[in-house]
Every structure is written in structure tokens, then in C-alpha cells.
Amino acid sequence: MASRLRTPSKFEIREPKETIDRLARFIRIQAELARAKQLVVGMSGGLDSSVTAALCAIAVGGSKVLGLSMPENETFKPGNIEDGRKVARQFRVRFEVIDITPFQDVARTMLDPDPSNRRIAWGNIKARLRATILYYKANVSDGLVIGTGDKSEVMLGYFCYDEKTRVLTRDGLKDHSELKSGDIVFSFDTETHKLVEVPVENVYEFDYAGEMYHFKSVSGDLLVTPNHRMLVQTSGGRVLFRRADESAGRSYVIMPVPRGWDGAPNLPMTMPLRFKQNHVERTVSVSIEDLLYVAGLFIGDGCTVKGSISVPVKSSMTRAEYLASARSNRGQFVSLIQPNPSLKTYETYETDFALPTYSKPVIRNRLLRILEKYGIGYSQTPDLVRISSKAIQEFFSQFGIGARNKRIPSWMLQYDSKTLRSLMAGLKDSDGSHNDRLGAFYTSSKVLKDGVVELLAKLGLIASVRIRPPQVTRFKNKIIRSSTRFEIFYSVHNPRTKSFDNSNTEILQYRGKVWCPSVSPFENVLVERNGKYAFCGNTKYGDGACDVLPLGDVYKTSVKDIAKHLNLPRRIYTKTPSPELWPGQTAEKELGFGYDTIDQILWGLERWLSPKEIASDLSLPISMVTRVRNRWLASEHKRRMPLTPKLGFRTVGMDLRLPVTSPAKK
């Protein structure tokens, strides 16, 4: 069967005059509807902008078109300006050159003294500066800004993490298949340098085959695509984004650590505790700091016990039954000859703290002082402090029954860093295995492990976790098998950064899933890989602004054909496409393969062919097709109005549609 896709002719303009007339007519109608006196086009000297300027000149006449070349010193190429000038002269378009370097220098001073550290963000600043100038020129002349993007560019986007990377959420670690919109994750506020909680907006993933950068250290492990935005900290303390491939070229990658967090607003600093002991019911107001400290002691090495006890009694009858049976026929009390003794069973509710007098006397005494402060009764053995109360036992049950089920309730972790220090102090004091010199905490509970990592992050500490598998030992001819244990390590010296020595960084060939969550407004998230945690960014590209996009439904390969029919200089349609956001950038290098292949894939996707069909038809790896497909789908938000909550009768971008009519006569 003949290939449906491997035919270059489908991108050829079969009726060039009619196609050019249709595009020009569209531009002319939009200009008339807007009553535009001038059309403004950014002319880089490249293919798309040259074709767009020519179409505008055909539509309204060259005298009503202003072509702007806006070079800057980092990507300046004299040949591009000359190419733009030739096209402008050919179609009698007015042509101006505005050097945006002075604007760029102001932005550099205000935003970042070293813009090369933030190549993607800095490149987008240039695009925004150019758009600002285009709109200024249009606004002062009642004009329209005409965009120069084509269909191939509009449909694509970029992403970053490997499939083993997970994100820490309020509900624990989640991978790309588990994370969903609305999940609460942890982000680094690049302005305050504190941790904040934010919802996930979207999760994007696709198949990828190509280079990945593997950053490794004792406390860090990241495997990311070359264009991934690393959240880094400069020697001067500034926090910014830097591409992974740029970061790998330096001696070290320094990543920031948060300065704690502010907590949820208006949380109570006391909590009422109602309980009953010795037939007396009381309500006390317990300070949150005392409560969190005692909770930490319990989570680390406490337990609740619900049981029963049977005691001998003279009779199993109730008081009313006894009084009724102990009267004579005349109503007088008489002695019962046989009182019928028996056992009576009572339910017991106990909360135990394993604080031996011989190893933790200071910690035990601190707990006793807190209990006495609030009038809570207790009993002691050499190994335990025991509280007998149903209400208190039920309160401590929320922290989990049994060592493998221990957890920190989410409401506790909403308190600010200062308050949470009491919880961490209780955890450290309770854990017989805790090593305060090394900064280590041990637990057999997976849920508690995630809670402690979140707690540490909110205290301004980044953890690393090692899993110790079950150990088998023999004691007195008995085989004892231990539980899986999570060993949580952190620095006791409270460092403000963590670092990667790039002598350990490797470039790997990777084939598999890559993915990235969208998290506003700081575009970074606390991720984990192989037990190592770090705040890291994602890939986010900005789009150019415009009023009309004539080539938005024309593939780049077809734009080249239009350029030939417009008799543009050959250099215009044979040069390598580049947005010129940074030196040496080319669009095809960013994507990994040429537009001749990309357009054939997009053409098939536009017709709802499956990736398998397209890959077979073009003799391509299915991963390449899936990669293009997922980038197209993931950049859908760039092709729509910004998301708006519906409140009114009709909403822009949803159900508000305006009729296209001829402009009213003046």
C-alpha cells in the first residue's frame, strides 16, 4: 500500500495564486474590521516573517506595512538584517531597524546581572521586548501587530523529568501516573525563599528518546532533559533558573533550600482536650506546642491499647436488681444467704509512652511535667508512662496503630516552622534510634517517612532517604525477621543550599517516559529520585503576542513553498529556522529532528492517525511520533484564551461568539 505520509507533495502549494490570494484577503478583512491604518510585522530576515510581510503588502499595499528588524548584541547577524531589507524593498514595505540592546541592558540590570544563567527566561525577555516595541508602533498609528508563527511552531512544546522521578504531595510521593490536577505539592518561593503549598495545574508526559543529564551527589539525584530548568542559587545568593545543559558545564550546581514556611493563616494556638479519669470529667486547654511535642513522643515510640480486665465482685447483679431482691414481702431489707459472687469485665483504654527511666530520664520527666501541668493522671513502670482514659486513647489513635502505620496528621503540618519545631523535638526525643549528631531518623512506616520529609522541608531542611530491607537474625534457635526500615538523613547544620559536583554528572542516552507538572506561580516543585530530594523547575516557554496570525494554519514546509512562489530571495527559505533567543539556537536542534519529518508527523496527527500508524508509514520509531504528539497536546493551553471561570451570561473564550460583519461606515 502506498504511504499516505511519505509524500512531500502534500505540502506543496498546488494552487499558489489562489492560496496567496486567500491569505492576503484574510489579512485585508481583519485590517478592515479593526479599521487599522497600518500593519506592523517583526522582520527577522527568516522564512516566516518574510512571507508574512510579503502577504501583508499584497493585502493592503507596502506603504501601509511597517517591517521592524530588532537585533540585539547577543545574537546579532548582519546578514539577517540585510535579508529583511531585501524583502522589504521587493514589496515596497517601510523598513526600520531598532537595536533593542539598550532595552535589554535595562532588563539585565533590573532582573539578573548574568542573563546567560537563565537562557530560556532571558530569551523570552527578548521576545517580550520585541512584542512591546511592535505594539507601541501599532498603537501610535492605529495599527495591528501581525504574527509570524506557522502551524508547525504553534503545535509544539518542551518537557523534562524521567519516569523514576516522583513529586512529594500532601498525600505522599506520587509518580507521573498518580499525580493529578489539584494535588497539593511543595514549591520554593523565589522571592521570599520560603516553602509554599500550591496545587498542580496539569501533568504532561510523553515518550522520549535522546540525551538526559544525570546529576548525582551523596544527597541528590536528578535525571532530566537538556532543556530542563534547574532551580539554582548563585554565589551572591540569588535564586534563578538555568538549563540543565548549561548547569552541567559548570564546576558545581548549587540548589537552594527553603528558609522554613509561614504555615496556614489563623490556626489556633491552643486545643481543648476533654477527658474523664477516676469518674471525673474535665476539659483543659492545651497549648499547641505542648501538644505537638507530646505527639512527637508518641509517634516516635508510643502506642495505644484497647483491652479489657475482669475483676471479682460479690454479685453480677446491678444495684437496682440487688435492692429489689433483698426485700421481704413486707418491703423490709433482709440479708441474702448466697450473694452469688462472679467476675465483671471492664473495657480499658490506655496510652503508653516507652520512655525507660534508665535511658531517657530527662525526656520522661519533661513528659510528666506536661501531664501534671494539665492535670492528666498517669501511672509508671520502669519502662513506661501510662495514661488511662478513653478520650485520650482515641485522640492518640489518629497517629496510627502499630509501628508500621504511624503517621503525622496533615492538620499538624499546617502550622508554621516555629511551631513545628516542637513536633520535631518530640520525634527526636522519642526515637531510641535517632542520631542527632548525624541528623538521622528511623521508622518502619512509609506514611510517616513521607510526613517527616515534609516536616523537615517546612523546617528548612532537605532530606534523603535510604531503605534498609528486612534483616533476618537468629536468637536462641529462633529466626527473627525485622521490618523494612526507612532511614531519613538530614543536615543538622541547617545549610541554605545543597550542591552537585559536576565531575559526577553524566550524559546518558535515554528511552522512555519523560514528564513534567505545571505548578504556578513559581514553576518548581519538591521532587524525589532514589530517595534524594530537591526543589527543581520545569520547562516553560513563552509565546509571542500578536493580533492576527496569517500562517497559523500553514505548515513550515508549505511556508517554504509559498516563499518560492512569492519569488523571495533563495537564502530566505533555505536558511535554518531560529527564534534567536540565545546564541546558536535553532528550532530543529531544540526539537531533535527536522521540520520535514515533524510536519509529516503533525499532518498525520491532524487526521487522527494513531502514533503506531504514523510510525509504520514513515518508518520512524514510535517514540519519536509519540514525542511530537504529546508536545502538541501539552501546548494546547497556548492556543486558547487564558482559562476563565464562567460567571456571566456569555464568556469570552467559551460561548461568546461575535458575528463577522463588514465594518460600520464612518
Protein Blocks (a to p, Z undefined) as FASTA:
>chain_A
ZZfklpfklmpcfblmlmmmmmmmmmmmmmmmnopabdcdddehpaklmmmmmmmmmmno
pklpccdddddfklgcfklmmmmmmmmmmnopacddddfklmmmmmmmmmomclmlmmml
mmmmmmmmmmmmmmmmmmmnopacddfbdfklmmgccdfbdfkbccddfkopadfklgcg
hiacddddfklopacddddfbdcdddddddddddddfkbccdddfklccddddfkopacd
ddfklmmmpmbdcddddebjebjehiafbdcddddeehiacdddddfklmmmmmmmmmmo
gcddddddddddfbfcdfklmmmmmccfkopacddfbloiaddddddddddddddfklmm
mlmmmmmmmmmmnopacdddfkbccdddfklmmmmmmnogajklgccdfklmmpcfklmm
mmmmmmmmmmmkbcfknopaddfbfklmmmmmmmmmmnopacdddddddddddeehiacd
ddddddddddfklpabdcddfklpccdddddddddddddfkopacddeehiacddddddd
dddddfbdfklmccfklmmmmmmmnopafklmmpccdehlaghiafklmnopafklmmmm
mmmmmnopafklmmmmnopafklmmmmmmmmmmmmmmmcccddddfbfbdghilmccddd
ddddZZ
